[in-house]
Amino acid sequence: MSDRNERTEAAATPASADSEEKDVKTTVEGVDEAPDTGDEAAEAPAMTEEEMVEAAIRAGEQAADEDFKLKLEKTQADLAALQEELTAAQEAREAADERARDAQDRVGRLQADWDNFRRRTAKERIEERDRATEKLICALFPVVDDMERAIEHARAQEMDESLSQFVEGVDAVRTKLLGVFSHEGVEPIEPAGEPFDPNVHQAVGRVEDASQFDETVNDVYQKGYRMAGKVLRPAMVTVTYGGAKRPAPEPEEPEGSEE
C-alpha cells in the first residue's frame, strides 16, 4: 500500500509542477497583454451609434459619388460618340441633298433640252412641209394661169354646146385646184382698185387716169398668191397716175375706248 501511494504521489508531483508552470505562463502572458489592450482602447475610443451611422452615410455617399462620376464619364463619352455620329450623319445628309439637287438640276436641263428639241424638230418638220408645199404650189401656178387664159379666150369666142361643156369642165378642174390651194392656206392676190403696195404687187406699166387716186392698181395681168402671210408670187399690175393723192387712212381707235 505504501509503495502504491508513493508512486501515485510521484506521478502527481510532475503533473502539479506542469500545471503550476502553465499557470505562471498564463499569468505572465495575461500581464503582458493587458497593458496593450488598454493602450489600443485609449488610442481608438469606441464610436457611438450616431457616429457609426454618420460614418456609414459618408461611406455610402462617397461610394455613390464615385459611381456617379463613373456613370457621368461613361455618359459623356457616349454623348461625344453620338455627337460625332450625328455630325457625320448631317454631313452625309448635306452631301446627299447636294447630289439630289444636282440630279434634279440635270433632270430639269435634260427635260428643257428635250422640250426644245421636240419643238425645234416639230418646227423644222412644219417648215420642211411648208417648203415642199410651196414648191409644189409654185410649180402649179403656171398651170392655173394657162387654164384661166384658155377659159377666158374660149368664152370670148362663139362656142357650140360640146365646146361649152369642155370649157365648163376645164373651169371645174381649175376650181378644184384652187380649192386645194385654199386648203393649204393659199390665197389669191387680186388687187384691182386697191392702193399699190410694192410688197405684194409688181408694177409692169402705168396708166394715166385722173378719175382714180394716184398709184391705184388699174389692171391685173397676173394674179398673185400668198400663203400664211408669205407672198409666194406678187401680182403683176398696172398703176394709175395723174389723179388726186389718196387721203391718209384714219387711225384705228383702240379697243375698249368710249365713244
C-alpha positions as CSV (number, residue, x, y, z in Angstrom):
1,M,0.0,0.0,0.0
2,S,2.7,2.5,0.8
3,D,4.6,1.7,-2.4
4,R,1.4,2.4,-4.4
5,N,0.9,5.6,-2.6
6,E,4.4,6.7,-3.2
7,R,4.1,6.1,-6.9
8,T,0.9,8.0,-7.0
9,E,2.4,11.0,-5.3
10,A,5.4,10.8,-7.6
11,A,3.2,10.8,-10.6
12,A,1.1,13.6,-9.3
13,T,4.1,15.7,-8.4
14,P,5.2,16.2,-12.0
15,A,1.7,16.9,-13.1
16,S,1.3,19.5,-10.4
17,A,4.6,21.1,-11.4
18,D,3.5,21.2,-15.0
19,S,0.2,22.8,-14.0
20,E,2.0,25.4,-11.9
21,E,4.3,26.2,-14.8
22,K,1.3,26.7,-17.2
23,D,-0.4,28.9,-14.7
24,V,2.7,31.0,-14.4
25,K,3.0,31.4,-18.2
26,T,-0.7,32.2,-18.4
27,T,-0.3,34.8,-15.7
28,V,2.8,36.3,-17.4
29,E,1.1,36.4,-20.7
30,G,-2.0,37.9,-19.2
31,V,0.1,40.5,-17.5
32,D,2.0,41.3,-20.8
33,E,-1.2,41.6,-22.9
34,A,-3.3,43.6,-20.5
35,P,-1.4,46.8,-21.0
36,D,-1.6,46.5,-24.8
37,T,-5.4,46.2,-24.7
38,G,-5.6,49.2,-22.6
39,D,-3.4,51.3,-25.0
40,E,-5.5,50.5,-28.1
41,A,-8.7,51.4,-26.2
42,A,-7.1,54.7,-25.3
43,E,-5.9,55.4,-28.9
44,A,-9.2,54.4,-30.6
45,P,-12.1,55.2,-28.3
46,A,-15.3,53.4,-29.1
47,M,-17.7,55.1,-31.6
48,T,-21.2,55.9,-30.7
49,E,-24.1,54.6,-32.6
50,E,-24.8,58.0,-34.2
51,E,-21.1,58.3,-35.3
52,M,-21.3,54.8,-36.8
53,V,-24.4,55.8,-38.7
54,E,-22.8,59.0,-39.9
55,A,-19.7,57.1,-41.0
56,A,-21.8,54.6,-42.9
57,I,-23.7,57.5,-44.6
58,R,-20.4,59.2,-45.5
59,A,-19.1,55.9,-46.9
60,G,-22.3,55.4,-48.8
61,E,-22.2,58.9,-50.2
62,Q,-18.6,58.5,-51.2
63,A,-19.3,55.3,-53.0
64,A,-22.4,56.9,-54.7
65,D,-20.2,59.9,-55.8
66,E,-17.6,57.6,-57.3
67,D,-20.3,55.5,-59.0
68,F,-21.9,58.8,-60.3
69,K,-18.6,60.0,-61.6
70,L,-18.0,56.8,-63.4
71,K,-21.5,56.9,-64.9
72,L,-21.1,60.6,-65.8
73,E,-17.8,59.9,-67.6
74,K,-19.3,57.0,-69.5
75,T,-22.4,59.1,-70.4
76,Q,-20.2,61.9,-71.6
77,A,-18.1,59.5,-73.7
78,D,-21.3,58.1,-75.2
79,L,-22.6,61.6,-75.8
80,A,-19.4,62.6,-77.6
81,A,-19.6,59.4,-79.7
82,L,-23.3,60.1,-80.6
83,Q,-22.4,63.8,-81.4
84,E,-19.7,62.6,-83.8
85,E,-22.2,60.1,-85.4
86,L,-24.8,62.9,-85.6
87,T,-22.2,65.3,-87.2
88,A,-21.2,62.6,-89.7
89,A,-24.9,61.9,-90.4
90,Q,-25.6,65.6,-91.0
91,E,-22.6,65.8,-93.4
92,A,-23.8,62.7,-95.2
93,R,-27.3,64.2,-95.4
94,E,-26.0,67.5,-96.8
95,A,-23.9,65.7,-99.3
96,A,-26.9,63.6,-100.3
97,D,-29.1,66.7,-100.6
98,E,-26.4,68.3,-102.8
99,R,-26.3,65.3,-105.0
100,A,-30.1,65.3,-105.2
101,R,-30.2,68.9,-106.2
102,D,-27.5,68.3,-108.8
103,A,-29.5,65.4,-110.2
104,Q,-32.7,67.5,-110.1
105,D,-30.9,70.3,-112.0
106,R,-29.6,67.8,-114.6
107,V,-33.1,66.3,-115.0
108,G,-34.5,69.8,-115.4
109,R,-31.9,70.7,-118.0
110,L,-32.4,67.5,-119.8
111,Q,-36.2,68.0,-119.8
112,A,-35.7,71.5,-121.1
113,D,-33.3,70.3,-123.8
114,W,-35.8,67.6,-124.8
115,D,-38.7,70.0,-124.9
116,N,-36.6,72.4,-127.1
117,F,-35.5,69.5,-129.3
118,R,-39.2,68.4,-129.8
119,R,-40.3,72.0,-130.5
120,R,-37.4,72.6,-132.9
121,T,-37.9,69.2,-134.6
122,A,-41.7,69.9,-134.9
123,K,-41.0,73.4,-136.3
124,E,-38.4,72.0,-138.7
125,R,-40.9,69.4,-139.9
126,I,-43.6,72.0,-140.4
127,E,-41.2,74.3,-142.2
128,E,-40.0,71.4,-144.4
129,R,-43.6,70.5,-145.2
130,D,-44.4,74.1,-145.9
131,R,-41.4,74.4,-148.2
132,A,-42.4,71.3,-150.1
133,T,-46.0,72.6,-150.3
134,E,-44.7,76.0,-151.5
135,K,-42.5,74.3,-154.1
136,L,-45.4,72.2,-155.4
137,I,-47.9,75.1,-155.4
138,C,-45.5,77.5,-157.1
139,A,-45.0,74.8,-159.8
140,L,-48.7,74.7,-160.4
141,F,-49.2,78.5,-160.7
142,P,-48.3,78.5,-164.5
143,V,-50.8,75.6,-165.0
144,V,-53.6,77.6,-163.3
145,D,-52.6,80.7,-165.4
146,D,-52.8,78.7,-168.6
147,M,-56.2,77.3,-167.7
148,E,-57.6,80.7,-166.8
149,R,-56.3,82.2,-170.0
150,A,-57.7,79.3,-172.1
151,I,-61.1,79.6,-170.4
152,E,-61.1,83.4,-170.8
153,H,-60.2,83.1,-174.5
154,A,-62.7,80.3,-175.2
155,R,-65.6,82.3,-173.5
156,A,-64.7,85.3,-175.7
157,Q,-65.5,83.1,-178.8
158,E,-68.6,81.7,-180.1
159,M,-68.9,78.1,-178.8
160,D,-71.2,75.2,-179.6
161,E,-72.6,73.0,-176.9
162,S,-69.8,70.5,-176.9
163,L,-67.1,73.2,-176.7
164,S,-69.0,74.9,-174.0
165,Q,-69.2,71.7,-171.9
166,F,-65.5,71.2,-172.4
167,V,-64.8,74.8,-171.2
168,E,-67.0,74.2,-168.2
169,G,-65.2,71.0,-167.4
170,V,-61.8,72.8,-167.5
171,D,-63.2,75.5,-165.3
172,A,-64.4,72.9,-162.8
173,V,-60.9,71.4,-162.7
174,R,-59.5,74.9,-162.1
175,T,-62.0,75.4,-159.3
176,K,-60.9,72.1,-157.7
177,L,-57.3,73.1,-158.0
178,L,-58.0,76.4,-156.3
179,G,-59.8,74.5,-153.6
180,V,-56.7,72.5,-152.9
181,F,-54.8,75.8,-152.8
182,S,-57.3,77.2,-150.3
183,H,-57.0,74.0,-148.2
184,E,-53.2,74.6,-147.9
185,G,-53.8,78.2,-146.9
186,V,-53.0,79.7,-150.3
187,E,-54.9,82.9,-151.0
188,P,-55.1,84.7,-154.4
189,I,-54.0,88.3,-154.7
190,E,-56.4,90.3,-156.9
191,P,-55.7,93.9,-156.1
192,A,-57.8,95.7,-158.8
193,G,-58.9,99.1,-157.5
194,E,-56.7,98.8,-154.4
195,P,-53.7,101.1,-153.5
196,F,-50.5,99.9,-155.0
197,D,-48.3,98.0,-152.5
198,P,-44.8,97.2,-153.7
199,N,-44.6,94.4,-151.1
200,V,-47.3,92.4,-152.8
201,H,-47.6,94.0,-156.3
202,Q,-45.3,94.1,-159.2
203,A,-45.9,97.1,-161.5
204,V,-45.5,96.3,-165.1
205,G,-46.9,99.5,-166.5
206,R,-48.5,102.9,-165.7
207,V,-51.9,104.2,-166.9
208,E,-52.9,107.9,-166.7
209,D,-56.3,108.2,-165.2
210,A,-57.4,111.3,-163.3
211,S,-60.6,109.7,-162.2
212,Q,-58.8,107.4,-159.8
213,F,-56.5,108.2,-156.9
214,D,-52.8,108.3,-157.8
215,E,-51.0,104.9,-157.6
216,T,-54.0,102.8,-157.7
217,V,-54.0,99.3,-159.3
218,N,-55.8,99.6,-162.6
219,D,-55.3,96.2,-164.3
220,V,-54.2,92.8,-163.0
221,Y,-52.3,91.0,-165.7
222,Q,-51.4,88.0,-163.5
223,K,-52.8,87.1,-160.1
224,G,-50.5,86.8,-157.2
225,Y,-50.7,84.3,-154.3
226,R,-49.8,84.3,-150.6
227,M,-49.7,81.5,-148.1
228,A,-49.7,82.1,-144.3
229,G,-48.9,85.8,-144.8
230,K,-45.9,85.0,-147.1
231,V,-46.1,86.2,-150.7
232,L,-45.4,83.3,-153.0
233,R,-45.9,85.4,-156.1
234,P,-46.6,89.1,-156.4
235,A,-49.5,90.2,-158.6
236,M,-48.4,91.8,-161.9
237,V,-50.4,95.0,-162.3
238,T,-50.6,98.4,-163.9
239,V,-50.6,101.6,-161.7
240,T,-52.5,104.8,-162.4
241,Y,-51.1,108.3,-162.2
242,G,-52.3,111.8,-162.7
243,G,-55.1,111.6,-160.2
244,A,-55.6,113.1,-156.7
245,K,-53.5,111.9,-153.9
246,R,-55.1,109.2,-151.8
247,P,-56.0,110.5,-148.3
248,A,-54.2,109.0,-145.4
249,P,-56.1,106.3,-143.6
250,E,-57.8,107.3,-140.4
251,P,-56.1,105.9,-137.3
252,E,-57.9,103.0,-135.7
253,E,-59.5,103.6,-132.4
254,P,-58.1,101.4,-129.6
255,E,-60.3,98.7,-128.3
256,G,-62.4,99.5,-125.3
257,S,-62.4,103.2,-125.9
258,E,-65.6,105.1,-125.0
259,E,-67.5,107.0,-127.7
